Amino acid sequence: MPDITHFLRVQASPEDVYVALTTTEGIRHWWTRDASVEAELGGTGEFAFHHRDAVTKVQVDELQPALSVGWTTLSSNAPGGWDGTTIHFELREDGAGTGVSFAHRGFEEENDGYRRVTDGWEHDLASLRAYLETGNGTPHDE
């Protein structure tokens, strides 16, 4: 099964990165403006794109403040076959900032949809960095 992995360094504290990944307000500043997430184990999140043409629902599986965040995709009509995939962010203090290891795992095949997801995460993670470092991310509009 193909996976998507990335590593980025962010000039922000692990605590600030964690808030950006686990709160509705944080996610709306870097990923998509049409977002809601419950910051509790077993909670759910919903992330919508392109006027709700693509909607992804997740379950919150892991929350370790300033260390890690993990979700399992419950359902998604986004391209690439997200259903059942897992999304994981691992944070570690890295000098003056934070190292973020990202993994989106469990895709069935490496096809055009998978490649679109890969490209999408490159944009989204750059947006996360920009939001944390400048206060201005480039989230998807509704």
RATA-V177600 format. One record per pair of residues at least 12 apart in sequence whose ideal C-beta (glycine too) atoms are under 7 Angstrom apart, sorted by the first residue. I is the first residue (numbers start at 0). GAP is how many residues later the second one is. D is the distance in whole Angstrom. If there is no record, write none. Layout:
i:I gap:GAP d:D
i:I gap:GAP d:D
This chain:
i:0 gap:105 d:6
i:0 gap:106 d:6
i:0 gap:107 d:7
i:1 gap:105 d:5
i:1 gap:108 d:4
i:1 gap:112 d:6
i:2 gap:100 d:6
i:2 gap:101 d:7
i:2 gap:102 d:4
i:2 gap:104 d:7
i:3 gap:100 d:4
i:3 gap:113 d:7
i:3 gap:114 d:5
i:3 gap:117 d:6
i:4 gap:97 d:7
i:4 gap:98 d:5
i:5 gap:96 d:4
i:5 gap:115 d:6
i:5 gap:119 d:6
i:6 gap:92 d:7
i:6 gap:93 d:7
i:6 gap:94 d:5
i:7 gap:92 d:5
i:7 gap:117 d:6
i:7 gap:121 d:6
i:8 gap:85 d:6
i:8 gap:88 d:6
i:8 gap:90 d:6
i:9 gap:87 d:5
i:9 gap:88 d:5
i:9 gap:90 d:6
i:9 gap:119 d:5
i:9 gap:122 d:5
i:9 gap:123 d:7
i:10 gap:85 d:6
i:10 gap:86 d:4
i:10 gap:122 d:5
i:11 gap:85 d:6
i:11 gap:86 d:6
i:11 gap:120 d:4
i:11 gap:121 d:6
i:12 gap:85 d:7
i:13 gap:52 d:4
i:13 gap:77 d:5
i:13 gap:79 d:6
i:13 gap:84 d:5
i:14 gap:51 d:5
i:15 gap:116 d:6
i:16 gap:74 d:5
i:16 gap:81 d:5
i:16 gap:83 d:6
i:16 gap:115 d:6
i:17 gap:47 d:6
i:17 gap:48 d:5
i:17 gap:51 d:7
i:17 gap:73 d:6
i:19 gap:108 d:6
i:19 gap:111 d:6
i:19 gap:112 d:6
i:20 gap:48 d:5
i:20 gap:68 d:5
i:21 gap:15 d:7
i:21 gap:17 d:4
i:21 gap:41 d:6
i:21 gap:47 d:6
i:22 gap:16 d:6
i:23 gap:12 d:5
i:23 gap:13 d:5
i:27 gap:111 d:6
i:28 gap:102 d:5
i:28 gap:108 d:5
i:28 gap:110 d:6
i:29 gap:94 d:7
i:29 gap:97 d:5
i:29 gap:98 d:4
i:29 gap:101 d:4
i:29 gap:107 d:4
i:29 gap:109 d:6
i:30 gap:16 d:6
i:30 gap:93 d:5
i:30 gap:108 d:5
i:31 gap:15 d:5
i:31 gap:16 d:6
i:31 gap:17 d:6
i:31 gap:107 d:5
i:31 gap:108 d:4
i:32 gap:106 d:5
i:32 gap:107 d:7
i:32 gap:108 d:6
i:32 gap:109 d:5
i:33 gap:14 d:4
i:33 gap:18 d:7
i:33 gap:108 d:5
i:34 gap:12 d:5
i:37 gap:22 d:6
i:38 gap:24 d:7
i:39 gap:20 d:7
i:40 gap:19 d:6
i:40 gap:22 d:6
i:41 gap:17 d:7
i:41 gap:18 d:7
i:42 gap:17 d:4
i:43 gap:13 d:6
i:43 gap:14 d:7
i:43 gap:15 d:6
i:43 gap:16 d:7
i:44 gap:13 d:5
i:44 gap:15 d:7
i:44 gap:26 d:7
i:48 gap:91 d:5
i:50 gap:91 d:6
i:53 gap:23 d:6
i:53 gap:24 d:4
i:54 gap:22 d:6
i:55 gap:17 d:6
i:55 gap:20 d:4
i:55 gap:22 d:5
i:55 gap:26 d:6
i:56 gap:17 d:5
i:56 gap:18 d:5
i:56 gap:19 d:7
i:57 gap:13 d:4
i:57 gap:14 d:6
i:57 gap:15 d:5
i:57 gap:16 d:6
i:58 gap:12 d:7
i:58 gap:13 d:5
i:58 gap:15 d:6
i:65 gap:25 d:6
i:66 gap:24 d:6
i:67 gap:20 d:7
i:67 gap:21 d:6
i:67 gap:22 d:5
i:67 gap:23 d:7
i:68 gap:20 d:5
i:69 gap:16 d:7
i:69 gap:17 d:7
i:69 gap:18 d:5
i:70 gap:15 d:7
i:70 gap:16 d:5
i:71 gap:14 d:5
i:72 gap:12 d:5
i:78 gap:34 d:4
i:78 gap:37 d:5
i:78 gap:38 d:7
i:79 gap:27 d:7
i:79 gap:33 d:4
i:79 gap:34 d:5
i:79 gap:36 d:6
i:79 gap:37 d:4
i:80 gap:26 d:6
i:80 gap:27 d:5
i:80 gap:32 d:6
i:83 gap:22 d:6
i:84 gap:19 d:6
i:84 gap:20 d:6
i:84 gap:21 d:4
i:84 gap:22 d:6
i:85 gap:19 d:5
i:85 gap:20 d:6
i:86 gap:17 d:5
i:87 gap:15 d:5
i:88 gap:13 d:6
i:101 gap:23 d:6
i:103 gap:17 d:6
i:126 gap:12 d:6
